[in-house]
Amino acid sequence: MAESSGKPSVLFVCVHNAGRSQMAAAWLTHLAGGRVEVRSAGSNPGDAVNPAAVEAMAEVGIDISAETPKVLTVDAVKESDVCITMGCGDTCPVFPGKRYLDWKLEDPAGQGVAAVRPIRDEIKTLVECLIAEIAPEAAA
């Protein structure tokens, strides 16, 4: 594990870090209950998180209104076990021993909340599968 905490860590990458990667990070933080270190970033971060993404997440009780797009750094990749791009053509620096995934997701940029809801729900499903794989609940 890259983290000294012993938790798996995941980095979500999208060019502007304003929609898909923010929703994915919020879902993972919400659903993993502290079992996973979560980061998100972009190679060309936007000025603010997509308002439709903020609204879509608020509908499911997750507040991402205080999040800000962050620039992708080599250190963020080095510190992450799994790097997930969002089908946006962005790439991460490649390091041995890391796992790289690309989730092909529609771009919510410029779309209203009605168009963002199915993307939000698809991301939730992908995140649930990821959690089951990298941080399953401890057996009771």
N, C-alpha and C positions, 0 to 999 in steps of 0.2 A: 504494500500500500504506500502511496506517495505521502499520505498524511501521517504525522506522528500520533494522531489520535487513534489510529488503527481503523478508522472508518474509510470505506471507499469514497473516492471523490469524483465528481462529475462536472465537466465544463460544457455548457451549451454555447455554441458559436453561431451567430448569424450576422451578416454584414453590418446592419445598423443596430443590432442588439436592442431593438425597440418593440418587437412583437413576439414572434415565435419563441426566441430564446428566453425572453422574459417570462412568457407564460409557462414554458417548460421548467425553468428554474423555480417558479412559484409552485407549480404542481409538485415537483420533487421535494421541495422544502416542506410543503403541506402534508404530502402523503407518506414520506419516509420517517416522519416523526423524530428527526435528529439522528437517524442512522446513517445518513450520507452527507458529506460535505458538498455544497452546491455553489457553483460559480456560473456566471454568464458574461459574454463579452462579444465584441464585434470588431472587424478590421477597420470599419469606417462608421463609428457609432453615431447615431442620430442625436438630435438635440433633446429629445424627450421620448418617453415610452408612448407607443401608439394609444391614443385615447380609447379607441374601440377595443383594444386588448385589455386596457384597464377596466372598462365597463363590462366586458365579457367575463373577466375573472371575478369582478365584484358580484356578478349574478350568482356565482357559486361560493360566495363568502370568502374570497381571497383578495386581499387589498394589495395591489402592486403600484398604487398611485405614488408612493414615495421612492420607487426605484428609478435609477438613472442609467442610461446606456453607458457602458464601460468599454474602454479600448482593450483589444486582445493583446496580451503580452506573452512572451516566451515563457516567463515564469509561471503564468496561469496554466499553460499547457503542461509544463514540467511537474507542477504540483497536482495534476489531475490524473486519475487512473483511466477514466473514460472521457473521450472528447467527442461530442456529438454536434455535427453540423446539421443545419435545418433545410437542406435542399436548396440553398441559396447561392451555391457556387463558391462560398467562402472556404478557405482551407486553413488547417492548423499546421504549425511547424510539426514535423513528424519526429518522434523520439521512440527508440526501441522500448518494448515492454508496455506501451500504451495501447489501449483499444480505441479504434476510431470507427464511428458509426455515422451514417448520413441518413437522416429522416427526411424523406421527400414530402414536404408540406407546402401547401399553397401559401403565398405571401399575403398577409392581412393588410399590408400597407395601403392606405387610401380607401379601404373598404369600411363599410359600416358594421355595427355590432352584429347584425344578422348574418353577415358573411363570415365573421370571426368566430361565432359560436361553434360551427362544425370543426374548425381548425383547433379551437380550444379543447373540444371533446376528443379529437383524434390524438392530440398531444397527451391528454390524460391517460388514454389507453396505452400509448407507447411508454409513458413514464411508469405506469403500473407494471408493465412487463419487465422494464428495466430494474425496478425495485425487487421484483420477485427473483430476478437473476443475481443481482449484486449485493442485495441486503435483505434477504428473506427474514421474516419474523423469526425470532428465536423460538424453538419448540418449547411449549409450556411443560 
